[in-house]
Amino acid sequence: MQNASTDDLEQLIHHYYTDEDSLEFILDGNDVEREIHLLAVRAERLLANHQSGSSRGMAVDEAEPPVIRRQDRTTYREQS
């Protein structure tokens, strides 16, 4: 997984999360494919940063700050 591409990560997500409604809820949106793609792109970047940070002796937290998700957003299903 250390060298996983965006496509690899998308396939992995689809392999383990097969229920569209669950994915919509987990990803907090109604455009599941786009959200999965963006998640995979972000994960690929984090893996690359981790590898470059490890090679320079940096901690992962120094490579990139964590993403903080807003808690006040409602899901698509809750809005309906």
C-alpha positions in Angstrom: 0.0 0.0 0.0 2.9 2.4 0.4 3.1 2.9 -3.4 -0.6 2.7 -4.1 -1.9 5.0 -6.8 -5.2 6.8 -6.8 -6.7 4.1 -9.0 -5.5 1.4 -6.6 -7.0 3.2 -3.6 -10.3 3.7 -5.4 -10.5 0.0 -6.3 -9.7 -0.9 -2.7 -12.5 1.4 -1.4 -15.0 -0.1 -3.8 -13.9 -3.6 -2.9 -14.6 -3.2 0.8 -17.5 -0.6 0.7 -20.0 -2.0 -1.7 -23.3 -0.5 -0.4 -24.0 2.9 -2.1 -26.2 4.2 0.7 -23.5 3.4 3.3 -20.9 5.2 1.1 -23.1 8.2 0.8 -23.5 8.4 4.5 -19.8 7.8 5.3 -18.6 10.3 2.7 -21.3 12.8 3.7 -22.3 13.6 0.1 -24.5 12.6 -2.8 -21.7 12.4 -5.5 -20.1 9.2 -4.2 -17.8 8.6 -7.2 -16.3 12.1 -7.0 -16.0 11.9 -3.2 -14.2 8.5 -3.5 -11.9 9.9 -6.1 -11.0 12.9 -4.0 -10.5 10.7 -1.0 -8.1 8.4 -3.0 -6.2 11.4 -4.3 -5.8 12.7 -0.8 -4.7 9.3 0.5 -2.1 9.0 -2.3 -0.7 12.4 -1.4 -0.5 11.5 2.3 1.3 8.2 1.5 3.8 10.1 -0.7 4.3 12.7 2.0 4.8 10.0 4.6 7.4 8.4 2.4 9.3 11.6 1.8 8.9 12.6 5.5 10.2 9.3 6.6 13.2 9.5 4.3 14.1 13.0 5.8 13.5 11.8 9.4 10.3 13.9 9.8 7.2 12.7 11.7 4.1 12.3 9.6 2.4 15.1 11.5 5.1 17.5 10.4 4.6 16.5 6.7 1.0 17.6 6.5 -1.6 18.9 9.1 -4.6 16.7 9.8 -7.9 17.4 8.2 -10.6 18.4 10.6 -14.1 17.6 9.4 -16.9 19.9 10.3 -19.5 18.3 12.6 -22.4 20.7 11.8 -23.0 19.4 8.3 -26.0 17.2 7.6 -25.8 14.3 5.2 -27.8 14.2 2.0 -30.1 11.6 3.5 -30.8 13.8 6.5 -31.6 16.7 4.3 -34.3 14.7 2.5 
